[in-house]
């Protein structure tokens, strides 16, 4: 065999080896592409599944926001109603306490002048009236402090309402905080008003 024939044989063998190698490479490449296609399909299914879950979550958050806004509006209205109803009552109690004090003074003067025999009994009565008047005035002062606290709670509720209406960020925390604060305030108001009556 001549050197040309050997070279052609080597080139032919190299070509056959190259074609076989290329076929093996293409086969592996085809398997890799199939695996990649399956992975992409699985990823697509996961994304579609997550998209449905995210839509449900967003719809739930929108519903929670609407309920929270309604709750905040109701609380704000009730605080305003409570404040407007209690202020005249406190003023009336204060006026009555002042009238009792004046009545005590007038009765004491007249009793000392006109009925000395009964004076000792009336002194005991006026002492009781003084004590009651002092308690009423003390409770009026406590009630005024309560109204200040209720007004501050109202301002806080209005501020939180504005923040809550501005978006969903931190809405759950704000609603929970506000609900606990308002519940405590309303319980305090209810308990103290019931005790004071």
Secondary structure, DSSP 8 states (H G I E B T S, - for coil): --HHHHHHHHHHHHHHHHHHHHHHHHHHHHHHHHHHHHHHHHHHHHHHHHHHHHHHHHHHHHHHHHHHHHHHHHHHHHHHHHHHHHHHHHHHHHHHHHHHHHHHHHHHHHHHHH-TTTHHHHHHHHHHHHHHHHHHHHHHHHHHHHHHHHHHHHHHHHHHHHHHHT-STTHHHHHHHHHHHHHHHHHHHHHHHHHH-
